[in-house]
Amino acid sequence: MIPDKKLKKRNIWTALGLLLFIVFLFIFTLFNIGVFDRPL
Protein backbone atom coordinates (compact mmCIF):
# COMPACT_ATOMS: atom_id res chain seq x y z
CA MET A 1 0.00 0.00 0.00
CA ILE A 2 1.49 3.32 -1.11
CA PRO A 3 1.10 6.02 1.57
CA ASP A 4 -0.89 8.98 0.31
CA LYS A 5 0.95 12.21 1.13
CA LYS A 6 -2.21 14.31 0.84
CA LEU A 7 -4.11 12.04 3.24
CA LYS A 8 -1.19 11.99 5.68
CA LYS A 9 -0.98 15.79 5.65
CA ARG A 10 -4.72 16.07 6.27
CA ASN A 11 -4.48 13.57 9.14
CA ILE A 12 -1.67 15.60 10.72
CA TRP A 13 -3.71 18.82 10.45
CA THR A 14 -6.75 17.06 11.94
CA ALA A 15 -4.66 15.77 14.85
CA LEU A 16 -3.19 19.26 15.44
CA GLY A 17 -6.65 20.80 15.34
CA LEU A 18 -8.01 18.28 17.85
CA LEU A 19 -5.01 18.80 20.13
CA LEU A 20 -5.44 22.59 20.03
CA PHE A 21 -9.16 22.21 20.70
CA ILE A 22 -8.53 19.93 23.72
CA VAL A 23 -5.92 22.34 25.13
CA PHE A 24 -8.31 25.27 24.61
CA LEU A 25 -11.14 23.44 26.42
CA PHE A 26 -8.76 22.49 29.25
CA ILE A 27 -7.58 26.09 29.76
CA PHE A 28 -11.13 27.43 29.40
CA THR A 29 -12.39 24.98 32.06
CA LEU A 30 -9.57 25.90 34.45
CA PHE A 31 -10.34 29.60 33.88
CA ASN A 32 -14.05 29.04 34.58
CA ILE A 33 -13.30 27.07 37.77
CA GLY A 34 -10.95 29.86 38.90
CA VAL A 35 -13.62 32.49 38.21
CA PHE A 36 -16.35 30.53 39.99
CA ASP A 37 -14.13 29.81 43.01
CA ARG A 38 -13.54 33.52 43.63
CA PRO A 39 -16.04 35.18 45.96
CA LEU A 40 -17.95 37.82 43.99
C-alpha positions in Angstrom: 0.0 0.0 0.0 1.5 3.3 -1.1 1.1 6.0 1.6 -0.9 9.0 0.3 0.9 12.2 1.1 -2.2 14.3 0.8 -4.1 12.0 3.2 -1.2 12.0 5.7 -1.0 15.8 5.6 -4.7 16.1 6.3 -4.5 13.6 9.1 -1.7 15.6 10.7 -3.7 18.8 10.4 -6.7 17.1 11.9 -4.7 15.8 14.8 -3.2 19.3 15.4 -6.7 20.8 15.3 -8.0 18.3 17.8 -5.0 18.8 20.1 -5.4 22.6 20.0 -9.2 22.2 20.7 -8.5 19.9 23.7 -5.9 22.3 25.1 -8.3 25.3 24.6 -11.1 23.4 26.4 -8.8 22.5 29.3 -7.6 26.1 29.8 -11.1 27.4 29.4 -12.4 25.0 32.1 -9.6 25.9 34.5 -10.3 29.6 33.9 -14.1 29.0 34.6 -13.3 27.1 37.8 -10.9 29.9 38.9 -13.6 32.5 38.2 -16.4 30.5 40.0 -14.1 29.8 43.0 -13.5 33.5 43.6 -16.0 35.2 46.0 -18.0 37.8 44.0 
